[in-house]
Amino acid sequence: MDILRSQVRPVLARQRPLMVMVAAMVLLALASGVGMIVDDRTLLGVSVWVKPFKFAIAFALYGATLAWMLSLPHKGSRWTRVLAAAFAVFGLTDVAFIAIQAARGTFSHFNKSDDMVNSVGQTIFMYGVLGLFAANLLIAVILLRQRLIDRPISLAVKSGLWLALAGMAIAYLVGFQGGQSARDADGHMVELGARHTVGATDDRPGMPITHWSTEGGDLRIPHFVGLHALQVLLLAAVVLAGLAPRVTWLRDESTRAAVMGVLAAGYAGLLALLTWQALRGQPLTDPDPLTVVAAVGLTAATVLGVVAVRSRARVADGRPGALPVETRAAH
């Protein structure tokens, strides 16, 4: 418990706006969960509270990760603190609008209705999304040439931030898929300026829980994968560090950094593959032979990359006069 407090206190002290955002998102997720149970209104076949629930969870995870990361010692911390506060404000504003529209029983994204609440909200929403992207981009640039804790963690953070930016950018592809009309929770037809499904409309059947399309390509999939690259790669770095005491070839920091490089490249390949699949109008659950071959090739390349790193580490350990792994790690 004391260890947990020692980790949480610096984050709370240095990144209060982000942690306020995280707390607000957790409360919204709880409220939306209750809403899904007691409110039977739907949009595109799912509860009106599904979208605020998913956005609240996503922003809580990303905000907590960003707060921890920016609490680590680094150059330019004054600027990243300002950018983190801006990210928190934009995040709170955007998700608040999503929650307000859910409560009103109508759409938050792409809604072209001319009522005052929607018109004002869409303007705020548009600038909020740009603000989130810009804040994340500037943080990534500031940290680009810096080292945080060790090389594997640094690589995970930098790769995760840039992949998250790519995930955010993928959302803009939605605007090229054409509009659609759909009924709100009160049965009124609403004109939507875009859709996230390629080759089908957004009201078609979807996968359980995620509701990703099973009849067309869904750009929410690569968007989701990109946004959560930071958490996945940081978790991978933590796992590698945890394995190091028991796996001899992972004890050297440079070897773990090389493995992280392979994993980050594999994750980037996965993001590209999912984007390519979605843009071809192909559901995640029904890949064609070309997609399967690409997925197998990507998996094989990633595995071979890790094997190559392992082989190189063992060769280095066996060289005459080479320092033992424990000694190199100490240096």
N, C-alpha and C positions, 0 to 999 in steps of 0.2 A: 504493500500500500504506500509506503514511504517513497519507493522508487517511482511509482505512478505519479505521486504528488510532485516529486522533483522534476518530472518530465512535463507535467501539465502547467505548473506555475509560471515558468518562463514564457510559455505560449500565451497564457492569459494576460501576462503583464505586457508583452511586446505586441501582441496582435489582437487587441480587444475588439476592434470593429469586426474583424473576421469571425471571432468567437461569438460575438453578438449575433451575427448572421447565422452561424451554425446553430446556435440555441433557438433562434426564430424558426429555422428550417425544421428542426426536430419537432417543435411544437406544431408547426403546420402539417408535418407528416402524420402526427398523432391525430390531429383534428380531421385531416383528410381520410385517414383510416376509419374513423368513426362515421364520417360522411358517407363513405362507400357502403356502410352497413345500414344506416338509417335513412338515407336519401336514395330513392329509386329512380331518379332522373338520369337520363343517358344522353351521350353525344356519340355519334358514329358507332352505336352499339355497346358502348362501355360507360361506366359510371362517370358522371361529370367531375368526380373527385379523383379519378385516376391520374389525370395529368398533373395537378398540383402535388399529389402524393409522390409521383416519380421525380418531378423537378426538385421537390424538397429534399428527398433522399440524395439525389445527385449533388445538389449544392452543399448539403451538409458534409458529405464525404470529401468533395473537392475542397471546400473551405477549410475543413479540419486539417487536411493534408498540406494545403498551402500555408496555413498558419504555423504548423510544426516546422515546415521547411524554412520559412522565412524567420523563424526564431533562432535558427542556427547562425553563428557568427559569419558575417560576409561583408564585403565592401559594398558601399552604397545602401546600407541598411535604412538610412533616413529616407531615401527615395522609394525603396521597396515597401516601407511602412505606409507611405502616402498612397502608393499604387494598390496595396492590399486594402486600404480603407476605401479607395475608389471602387475596387472590385466588390467589396461588401455592399456598398451603397447601390451600385448597379444591380447586383444580384438580388438584394432585398426588393428593389423597385420592380424588377421584371417578374419575379415570382409572385409578388403581391398582386400584380395585375392578372397573372394567371389564376390566382385564387379568387380574385374579385369576379372575373368572368365565369369561373366555375360556379360560384354562388349565384350568379345571374342566370345560369343555365345556358350559356352561349360560348362561342369559340374565342380563344385568346389569340391563336396564331392565324394569320392570313385573313382575318375577319374584315370585310369591306363595308360593314354596316355603317350608316352615317349618324347613329345616335351619339350624343355628346360623350358619354362615358367611354364608348369604344374608340371614338375618334381621338380623344385626348390620350387614352391608354395606348393606342397603336403608335402614336408619335413617341411617347415615353419608351415604349417597348423597343422601337427601332434604334433609338439612340442608346438605350441600355445595352443592347446586344453589341453594338459597336464599342461601347465603353468597356465591356467585359473582355472583348477581343484585344483591344488596345492595351489595357492594363496587363493582361497575361503576356502579350508580346513584349512589352517593355521590361517586365520582370525577367522573362527568358533572356533578353539581350543583356541585362545587367549581370545575370548569373552565368553567362555563356563561358567565360574564361576563368571562372572561380572554382575553388575546390571546397566542398562541403563534407566534413567529417573524414571521408576517405574517397579514393578514386571510384570504387563501385557505386557508392551512394551518389557522388557527384554526377556520374554518367547516367544513373537512373533518373535523377532530378532533371537534368538538362534534356535528356531524350524524352522524358515524360511530358515536360512543358511544351516542347515543340510538337510532339504528337497530339497533345491536347489542342494546340492551336490549329493543327490540321483538322482535328475533329470538329472544332468550331467552324472552320472554313467550309467544311462539307455541308453544313446546314444551309449555306447560301445556294447550293445546287438545287435546293427545293424550289426556288423561285423560277427555275427553268422548266418545271414539269407541267405547267399549265394550271388553270384554276378548276374549280368544281363548285357545285351547289350542294348544300346539305341542310338538314333540318336541325334546329336547336332543340333544347329540352322541352320547349313549349310547342313544338311542331311547326314553327315558322321557318320558311326557307331563308337561308343565309348564303350570300355569295362569298366564296373563299378565293383569295388571290393566288393560291398555290396549293400543292399537295406533296406529301412526302413519299408517296407510292409511285413507282415508275411502271407503266403498263397496266395499271388498274386504279380505281378510286379508293380513297381512304376508308370507305365504309364497308369494304369487303372483309371476309373472315380473317382473323389473325391468330397468332400463336397464343397459347395460354400465358398469363401473367404479363408478358411484354406487349402483347397485342401487335407484334410485328406482322406484316402482311404475309399470307401464305399463297397469294395469287399474283403477286408482282414483286418487283424489286423494292426494297424499303431503305431509304437513305437514313432512317433513324438508327440503323444497325451500325454502319461505320461511324456515324456521329457519336453514338454511345461508346463504341470501342476506343475511339480516339480520345474522348473526354476522360476516360478512366485509365489511360496509359500510365499516368503518374502514379496512381495507387498500385497498379499491377507491377510496374517495374521496381518501385520501392520495395514492395513485398518480396520480389525476386531477389533483390540485393540483401534484404534481411535474412532470407532463407539461405543464401550462399554464405553469409557471415555465420549463421547458425551451424551450417555443415562443416565449416572450415576446421574446427577442432577435431572432427572425426574423419574427415576426408583429406588425406595428406596433400594431394595436388591442388586443393583449394586454399591452402594456408597462406599462399603468397598473394598479397593484395593485387599485384599486377595481373595475376592469372584470373582472379575473380573479376577484375575490371574487363579483361578480354572476354570472359563469358558474358558479362553484362552487355558488352558491345554486340555480341552475336544475338543475344536475346532481344535487344532493342531493334536491331536490324530485322529480326524475324517478326517483331510486333509491327514494325512499319510495313513490312510485306503483307501481313495479315490485314492491316488497315487498307492498303491499296487493293488487295484482292476482294475484300468485302465491298469497297466502293465500286470497283469494276463490275462485280456481280449485280449490285443494286441498279447501276446505270443501264445494264442490259435487260432490265425488267425481270430479273430472275429471283424467285423467292429463296431465302436462306435454306428452307427445308427441301428444296427441289433443284439441286445444282445439276448442270449439264456436264457431260464428260470433260469438256474443256476446263470448267471450273474445278472439277475433281482432280484432273491432272495438275493444274496449277497449285492446288492445295497440297497435294502429295509432294510436289517438287519443293514447295516452300518448307514443308515439314522436314523433308530429307536434307535440304540445305542447312536448316537451323541445327539439326542433330549433328550433321557432319562438321559444322562449324565448332560446336562444343567439343566433339571428339578431337578435332584438330588442335584446339586449345589445350585439351588434356594431354595429348601426345607431346606437344611442344613443352609443356610443363615438366613432364616426366623425363624427356630428353635432357632438359636443362638441369634437372636434379641429378642426373647420372653423369654429367660431364666431369672429367678430372679437375679437381681444384675448385669446383663450384661450391658455394656456400650452402649449407642445409637450409631447407625451407624456413625453419623456425628462426634461423639467424638472419635470413633476408627480410623476414617479416619484421623482426625487431629493429632492423636498420631503416 
